[in-house]
Amino acid sequence: MSRHHLFRRSALTFWLVALGAFLAGLAPDQALALRFVAMGDSRGYTTAAPVNNAVLGTVNQQVTALNPSPEFLMFYGDMSYRAKIDGQYTYTSWLNFMRTQPTGLPASLPLYLAIGNHELHEAGGTSVGAEEAVLMRSCQVAYQDFITANLSAQFMPGITNYNDEYKYLAYSFTADSGNSLFVVLDGFYVDPSQSSIPYTASGSLNQAQLTYLQTTLAASTAKTKFVIVHNPAFEPTDQAYHACWTPSMCTFWQIINDQNVTAVFNGHTHLYSRVMINSNFNASNPTFNFTNSIPQIVAGTCGAPISGTGDEPSMPTAPPNWNEQFQFNYAVVDVDNSGLIGKIVVHSYCSDGTSPWSLCDTYTNIPSSPALNDLLLLQNANGQGQ
């Protein structure tokens, strides 16, 4: 064997060893840096049963049994069928259920909220359609007052609000000693100048929140960045699968892309779905340019009527890459910030409400490896790997 071939083999062996060491360093520690649960949409089907206590209680028991335990739970909206029933707001009764044993969460588990559209619907219209036709400013203020009254080390702790007007509606917080950033937004905001606004199922984000998102993400040095908003940017419906629901949600995703967010979590759509938003979406959104591949994870019902059941319109089956499940669901997110680049593993669990809960989807982000890149360059230089 020639000295040239011996050099190539030695160099290749060196980089394979380096690659193995690098990948070993990315393996999650047995003591996870951070674990949290993401879920939403526990509302019931009627004013008589405004919360689906049976399914929500079961999910809470599943969360309680997790080992290791999560550091917190993120709930992204649509707690109850209506914000106000028989003159009483339903926010506090929902929170009380979430803390009542044996079907509630451990009292020590912190809980964060993102507002959904059902936090803004009042009961009392002439029909269900009329009740959901508007979003009420009075409900939004009552929701903010509810959080103020219950703020504690276990409820919305350590957050930084965008400003007083968006208090508890648009905010951020960090975990794992600042290595993970969370930004929460309000896709159904009612401006102070209006007592109500028409409800549009797609929701939207105004310029103030888009600017807040941009500046907050850009200023952060966190290794993993998560964004939570009730309504997803992309919806697995009978419209073009790759088209944004609204222009503002496309602008939202351009910021997500440009800031290379780790993952986006949503509810609102009553199913489970995980789709990677990437350059394949550009053709349907011609004024935007998505260059990264970022997951949009819709864990959209821990009690709300599954798509095609109850009062929920049926949705067609999406392409396989949407990883769609027409079941109740929640997601468990494990984060490892020990390497140069943060790594996450998302395990999502599903049930039809009667069958046992089981793993229905797994996602992990595989960071690009400098060692692997160097190895590929070496192979290419030696006429291999083409």
N, C-alpha and C positions, 0 to 999 in steps of 0.2 A: 504494500500500500504506500502511495507517495506521501511525502511530508505535507503536501497541500491538502490531501484528503484527511490526514491525521489532524491537521489544524481545524479543518471544517468540523470533523467529528467532535473534537475537544470543545470547540466553541459552542456547538449545538448542545453538548452535554451540560456545559456551564449554564447556558440560558434556560435549559429545561429544569435544572436544579433551582435556579433563581426564580423561575416561574412557580415551581412548587412551593417554595418558601413564601412567595408573595401571596399566593392563593390561600395558603394555610393561615396567613395573617388576617385574611378576610373572613375566615370562618367565625361564626358567631360565638361569643364567649358563653360558657355555661351559665354564667350570671349575666343575663341580658342587660344591656345599657338601658333599654326602655321597652316596655310593653304597654299598649293601649288598645281599647276596643272602640270601634266606630260602628254606629248604627243610627237608625232614625225611623220615623213614621210608625208610631204605635197607635194611631187613632183607631177608634171603633167605627161602626157603620151608621149609628143613629145617635140622636140626642139622649135616648134612654140608656145607651151603652157607649158613652163617648170615647172610652179607651178599651182596647182589646186586652183586658187584664190577663186572660188565659195565656195568650202567646207571649205578651211582654213579661209576665211573671216567669214563664219557662225560660225565656232568654236570660233574664236576670239570674236565675239559678245556674244556667250554663256559665255565665260570666263569673259568678261567685266561686264556681268549682275550678276555674282555671289555675293551673300550677306551672310556672310562677304566676302570681296574681298580677293583674294589670296595675299600672301606676295611676291611670285615670280612665274615664269613659267619655267619649265625645258623642253627644246625641244631637243630630242635625235636623230637628224640626218635625212639625206635625205630631205634636204630643197627643192632642185630643181632637175629636170630631169637630168641635166648635170652641172658639176662644171664650164665648160667653153663652151660658145656658140658664134660662130662668133668672136672669139678672145677676148671675154669679160667674166670675171668671173661673176657668177650669185649671189654670196653671198650678195653683197650690195643691189641689187635690191630686194632680198627676205626680207632683214631687213627693207628696206624702206616700203615695203608692210605691214610688221608687225607693223609699227608705223603710217601708214596712216589711218586716219578716213574717213568713219565710220566703215571700215572693219578691222582696225588694233587694237592692244592692247592699253590700256591707256599708255600715254607717261611715267607715273610714275611707271609702273609695271616692275620690274627687270626681265631680260631674261638671262637664262643660256643655253649654247649649249653643246651637245656632238656630235662628228663628226660621220657621217655615210659613207657608201661606195660611195654614189652618190656625195658626196663632193669631190671625187677623180676621177670621170669619166669625160673625155673630149668628146665633140661631134666631129665628123669628120672622124670616122672610115668608112670602106666600108660597114658595116652593124651594126645594133644595137648590135648584139652579139659581134662584134669586138670592139665596143666602150666600152662595159662593161667587156671585157676580162682582162683589166689591171687596176691597181690603180697607179696614177701618183704622184711621189714625188713633182713635181712642183706645183700640185694642193694643196697638203698638206701644203707646205710653203705659198702659196697664201692665204689659209684659215687662217693660223696663223697671217699673215700680216693684213688680213681683221679684225680680232678681235682686234689686237693691235691698228688699226686706229680708231676703234669705241668704245674702252673700256671706260666705264663711270659708274656712280652710278646706271644706269638703264640697263647696259649691261655687264655681267660677273663681277659683283662687288665682292670684298672681297675674291677672290680665292687665294689658295696657289698651285702653279704649282709643279709638281713632280720635274722637272728641266727645264733648257732652251730648251733642245731638245724636250721635251714633252709639251712645253708651249701651254696651252689651249686644249691639247689633253688628258692629264692625270692630274687631279687636284682635290682639295677638297675645301670645304667651310663649314661653320657652320651656323646655324640659331637658333632662340629661345635662345639667350644668351649662345650658346654653347651646348645646350641640344640635338640638332639634328645635325648629321654629314652627309654630302653628299660626296661621292667619285665617280668621273666620269672617265671612262677609254675609250681607243681607241681600238676597235676590228679589225681595218683595217690599222694598222700603217705601214708606208713605211720607212724602215731604210735609213739613210743618204748615205750609200754606194751604194744605188740602185736608178736608175732614175724611175723605175717602178717595180711592182711585179704582178704576176698573181692574178686575182680576184677569190677568193673562197667564195661561198655564205655563208658558215658557219662562216667565220671570225675566229679569234684566238686572244689570248693574249700572248705576249712574257713574258719571265721570269722576265724582268725588271719591267713590270707593275704588275705582280703577286706578286712580292716582295713588291712593293710599296703599293699595296692593303693590304697585310698582315700587314705591319708595321704601316700603317695609321690607320687601324681599331683597332689594338692591343693597340696603344698609346692613343686612344680616350676614354674618360669617358662619352661620350654622352649617353643619355638614349635611343635614337632612332638613328639607323644608316641605311642609304639608299645608294644603289649602282646603278649607271646608266651606261649602255653601250649599244650601238646601237643593237648589235646582241645578241640574247638570247642564254643561255647555252643549253636549251632544246627546241626542235621544234616540233609542232604538225603536223608532216608529215607522209608519209607512211612508214618511217623507224620505228624501235622500239620506241614507245612513251617515254620510260623511259631512252633511251640512250643519252648521251651527244653528241652534234654535233661534237666536236673534243676533244681530250685528254686535251688540254689546258683549255677548258671550263669546263671540269670536275674538274681539279685542281682549277680553279676559284671558282667553287661551293663548293669545300671542304673548301676553305678559308671562303666563305660566311657562311657555316654551322658552322665551328669551332668558328668563331667570332660572331655567333648568330645574323646576320644582320636582321634588321626589315623587309625589303622588297627590291627586285631588280626590276628595271623598264627597259624595253627594247622596241625597235621598230623593224624595218627590215622586220618582217613578217606582211603582210598587212591584219590584222584581229585583233580582240580582244581576249585575252586569259588570264586566271588566273589559275595557277596550283600550288598546294602545293608540293614543293620538299622535300621529307622525306625518311624514310627507305625503302619505296616501290620501290625506284629507285636504291637501292644497287645491286640487282640481275643483272641488265643490265649494271652495272658499277663495276665489281667485285674487282677492286683495290682501290675502294673508300668506305667511310663509312659515310653516311649522317644520323645523329642522331636527328637533329632538324627538324621542319616543317616550312619552309620559303616560302613565296609566290614569284613566278616569274610572274610579271604582264607585259604582252605584250599589250601595247596600240599602235598598229602598223600602224595606218593610220588616219591622219586628212586631207586626200586628195589624197594620193597615191592609185593606182588602187587596189580595194579590190580583195583578192584572187579569182581567177577564172574569173576576168574581165580585160579588157584592155590587157596589155602585161604581166599580172601577172599570172603565172601558178596556176592552181586550186589545192587546198589542200583538202585532205579527212577530213571528220568530225571526230574530236578527241573524246575520251571517255568523258562522262559527267563531270568528275572531272576537265577537262581542262577549263570549263566555256567558251566555244568558241562562238564567234559571228562574222559572216561574214558581218561586217558593218564598216563604219567610226566610230571613237571613240576618247575619251580623258578621263583622270582620274583626279578626284579632291581628294586630300589627306588632311585629317584633323588630326592633331597631338596634343595629350595631354600629356605633359611631367610633369604634376603636381604631379603624384604619384611616388612611388619608381621605378616603371617600366613604360616606355612610352607606350602609347596606340595610335593606329592609326585606322582611318576609311577611307576606300577608296570607293568612289562612282564613278562608271564608266558609261559614257553616250554614247549612240550609235544612229546612223541613217543610212539609206540607201542612204542618199543624197537628198531625196525628202520628206520623211516622217518627222514629228517632232522628235526632239531629245528626248530621254527618258532614264531613268535609266535602265541599262542592267546588272549590277552586283554590289554587295556590299560585301566588305570584312572588317572584323575587327579582330585584334589580341586580344585574350582574355588572359591576363597575368594569370599565375598560382597564386593562392591566398594562402599565408601562413595560413590565417584563415581557408580556406577550407581544406588545408592539415591537419591542427591540428584537425579539425572536423572529418575528415575521420579516423585519427589515434584513436580518442576517440571512434568512433563507432566500429572500429575493436577491440579495447581493451575490449569493452563491448559485443563482440560477435555479433555485427550488421554490416551491410554494406558489408558483404562478397560476 
